[in-house]
Amino acid sequence: MTYVIAEPCIDIKDKSCIEECPVDCIYEGGRMLYIQPDECVDCGACEPVCPVEAIYYEDDVPGQWSEFKGYNVEFFDELGSPGGAGKVGATGKDHPVVLTITKKPESN
């Protein structure tokens, strides 16, 4: 099991979770962040610091964002498991579906 980053992260990328992750398994895409499932140690340090509540334990992802479990895994199909996001830096890439998602502006 692992943690998953869902839709609320798109176009936000606060990165508080990156600072808290003890194993450097949160990678930066163009529009959102992704957790490398083979590198995540399930510590949960990332979840409470996310200001938009986008991070969930795999079994707890809300139904409307359940596809993000696959998006997080598939994001690493090409990248693999490089052994730390710091080595890679911002990828500038995203899962193809994430590229198509249009978010509604938040009302004040």
LINTACOR-V587496 format. One record per pair of residues at least 12 apart in sequence whose ideal C-beta (glycine too) atoms are under 6 Angstrom apart, sorted by the first residue. I is the first residue (numbers start at 1). J is the second residue. D is the distance in whole Angstrom. If there is no record, write none. Layout:
# LINTACOR-V587496
I|J|D ; I|J|D
This chain:
# LINTACOR-V587496
1|58|5 ; 2|37|4 ; 2|40|4 ; 2|58|5 ; 3|35|5 ; 3|40|6 ; 3|55|6 ; 3|57|6 ; 4|56|6 ; 4|58|6 ; 4|61|5 ; 4|68|6 ; 4|69|5 ; 4|72|5 ; 5|33|5 ; 5|35|6 ; 5|54|5 ; 5|55|5 ; 6|54|5 ; 6|65|4 ; 6|68|4 ; 7|65|5 ; 8|52|4 ; 8|54|4 ; 9|32|4 ; 9|33|6 ; 9|54|4 ; 10|31|5 ; 10|32|5 ; 10|101|6 ; 10|103|6 ; 11|31|6 ; 11|103|6 ; 12|52|5 ; 13|33|6 ; 14|51|5 ; 16|49|4 ; 17|46|4 ; 17|49|6 ; 17|50|5 ; 20|45|4 ; 20|46|5 ; 20|49|5 ; 21|46|5 ; 23|39|6 ; 23|41|5 ; 24|84|4 ; 24|85|5 ; 24|86|5 ; 25|39|4 ; 25|40|5 ; 26|85|6 ; 27|85|4 ; 28|90|4 ; 29|91|6 ; 29|93|6 ; 29|94|4 ; 30|92|5 ; 30|93|6 ; 30|94|5 ; 31|94|5 ; 31|98|6 ; 32|98|6 ; 34|72|5 ; 34|75|4 ; 35|72|6 ; 36|76|6 ; 36|81|6 ; 37|73|6 ; 38|81|5 ; 39|81|6 ; 71|95|4 ; 74|95|6 ; 75|95|5
